[in-house]
């Protein structure tokens, strides 16, 4: 009982503090590099260098509440190559602050930054592969263009206003997730002792060669996003599952969950959507296996 209470309190406090700090730092960067500036930076860039720039920009531009979809559509409307727009679309949700904070809390900053780096690499490679299929004609007609326009706020604010805005956004982000985090860690604390380790390890542990794809496909068959998946991820962590399996599961949740795909369906027709899913899942699973070999 005491051990479970300590697990709950220590993990909750650490994740809360990390989210506030990380949210503030990223908030400052996002106030300086706005979506409008991102679009301006990417305009005229060719495939290759444009993809590299797009993947790094995706880490520091807003993606809350699926806003990555309107930004993605805005890029397409601005004439930015489809492959470069896909780099942003893939990388932005995969480099998720909540997942980053959780990995930092449990494994330290090295693993957390590896998670971010992998998201950037998958975003770059995945978008290049999707571009090779030349499926530009399978982008949905953009009828209601007002929904996808990017704000033209130039981001020219004073340092004081930037700090205030970043602080407000950090607290706003925290307010939208604190309860889910509390519930998620609470559920993980309550049930981790009742789920046999051998059953979890049997399906997604080192000994099962299909452990990584099973963990990834769990996301596809259950209607979950990162907040709902938090208890599952905490249970996986408590049973010392391989790093690669944990990261593959987390990336699949943030980039290919049913809620994400349903919104993405508004922008992509089925052939392109299926290509997106196939390429992304393939890269995530491959990455999971490679990380399990390394770690």
Secondary structure, DSSP 8 states (H G I E B T S, - for coil): -HHHHHHHHHHHHHHHHHHHHHHHHHHHHHHHS-HHHHHHHHTT--TTHHHHHHHHHHHHS--GGGHHHHHHHHHHHTT--HHHHHHHHHHHHHS-HHHHHHHHHHH-HHHHHHHHHHHHHHHHHHHHHHHHT--GGGB-----GGGT----------HHHHHHHHHHHHHHHHHHHHHHHHHHHHHHHHHTTTS-HHHHHHHHSTT-TTHHHHHHHHHHHS---HHHHHHHHHHHHHTT--HHHHHHHHHHHHHH-HHHHHHHTTTB-HHHHHHHHHHHHHHHHHHHHHHHHH-
